[in-house]
Amino acid sequence: VSNFCVQLLSDLLTYCRIKPVCNQVELHPYHNQAALLDMCKYYDVLVVAYSPLGTSVQWQKGRPNVREDEVLKAIATRRGETVPAVMLRWHVQRGVVALPKSVNAGRISANLAAATSPPLTDDDMAAIGALDKGGAGRYIHGDLPWSSFA
């Protein structure tokens, strides 16, 4: 499934004959979907993140750019990594499949390397988790009837 919030997934699981294998949703430090991730883990539904590094749309609309976040920059500097590498490592440690978009060979290699980089500390994970802005952190708005269920 795609873009199923807790309420929609909960409803689906009451009547589906075949449980969804995965739920693809917007997920990044500003929209961390913690409750949905917990639910998906409980029901063994894999979470696949689109826009795992944010999106260029956010700063074009005057919204904060997660890649410029000071907390993420500080963690990246301390680790000698880029902010995208830190965000991808955060996804991996949360058990999320992240699908960063790139056509640049160097970035693709760096993205793959981030998956096997040393784990973030518990303090780093907590600091990144605290960046969540809930529904206000979403960059992709589909104006769908169920958008209010987030």
N, C-alpha and C positions, 0 to 999 in steps of 0.2 A: 504494500500500500504506500501511498505518498501523502504527506501533509496531514496525517491523522493525529489529532490531539488526544489527550487522555480520555476525554469524554467519548469521542468517536471510536477510538480503539476499544474502549471498555464495552461500548454498545456492540460493536462488531463481534467481539469475542463471546458474546452471549448467544449468538445464533450461527456463526460460521461453522461449516463442516470441516474446513481446512484452515488452520491457523495461519496468518500471514508469516512469511519467513522474515520479512524486513519491513521497516517503516522509514521512508526517506523523508527527512525534514530539514528545514533550515536550522543549523546549529553551529554556534561559535561562542566565544566567551561573553559576548553581550546578550546572547539569547541561548542560554545553556540547557534549557529544557530538562532540568533535573528531575522533575516529577515524571515526565514522559519517559526519560531514560530509566528511571527506577522501575516503572511499570513494564517497560519492554524487557528489561532484564528478568523480572519476575516471571513473565510469560514466555521467555526465551525467544523474543522477537528482536532480531538484529537491527540496530539503529544505524542508518546511513546518513551522513551529514552532507548536504549540499551547502555551498557558500561557507565552508569550514574556516575560511580565512577572512570572512566578511566579503564585501563586494564593492566594486568601484561606485556603485549606485549611491552608497551612503554619503560619501563626501560631495558628490554632485548635488545632492539634495540638502546640503548643509548639516548633515548628521555626523556624529562623531565617527571617526575612522578607527576601528578596533586595532588596526595595525600600527597606529600611532599612540596607543595607550601607554601611559607612563609605567604602569605596573608590569606590563608585558615587556616593555623596553628594558626595564631594570633586570628582570629575570633573564632575558636574552643576553644582555651585556655580561652579567655574572657567569653565564654558562658559555660565553663565546659563540653564541648562535644568533640566528636571525629571529625576529618576532614570528614569522610564519613557521619556522622550525619548532619554536616553543608551543605554538598553538596546535600544530600537528601532533606533537608528543603528548599534549594534554588530551587530545581526542583518543589517541592510542591507549593511554592509561585509563580512560573512562570506558574502554571497550567499544568505541564508536568507529565505524568505518568512515573515513574522511575522503571526500572526492574533490581535491583541489583542481581547479582548471588551469592548465598552462600548455603552451605550445613551445616554450623556451626549454631547450634541452638541459641547460644548467639548473633551472628551477625544478624541472622534473627530477633530476638526480638528487638535488637538495631535499626535495619533498620525500623521496624514498629513504634517504639517509636519516631523516628526522624520525622515522618510524622505529629505527633501531638505536637511536641515541640514548644516553643514560637517562634513567627515569627522573622525572621532576620530584622534588622533595614534597612531603606532605604540606609544608608551609606554602610552597609554590602552588600546589593544587588548590589549596584553600584560598589563596590570594586571587587566583584566576577565577575560581568559582564565585568569589565575591563581586566580580565585575558584572554579573548578570543584571540586566535591566528589564527582565521579564518581557512582556509583549512589546514594550517600548523599544527593546533592543532588536526587534525584527527589521530587516532591510527589505525583504521581499514581501510585499502585500498583494495578495490576489483579489482582495475585495470579494471574497466568496461568502456565501451565507453563513458558513460555520466559523468564520474568522473570529467571532466573538467568544468562541469556546476555548480559546487559547488559555 
